[in-house]
Amino acid sequence: MLNNIGLPGLLLIAVVVLVLFGRGKISSLMGEVGKGITAFKKGVSDGTKELEDAQADEARDVTPEEKDKA
């Protein structure tokens, strides 16, 4: 059904959305979407960094302890 919309169909949909919601509402909505994407990317980056730090801590102490032979 939606496989063959094409450029004219997308333009028509864009015009209808613009008429229904208005330019101000759409620009504020896109600003919120942008903030959400930025927050998501920051969360993914922080999570990746946290996992890498945990793996680095585990890899740091792999040598066995030497016991004193007295």
Sequence and secondary structure as in RCSB ss.txt:
>XXXX:A:sequence
MLNNIGLPGLLLIAVVVLVLFGRGKISSLMGEVGKGITAFKKGVSDGTKELEDAQADEARDVTPEEKDKA
>XXXX:A:secstr
  TT HHHHHHHHHHHHHHHH HHHHHHHHHHHHHHHHHHHHHHHHHHHHHHHHHHHHHHS S       
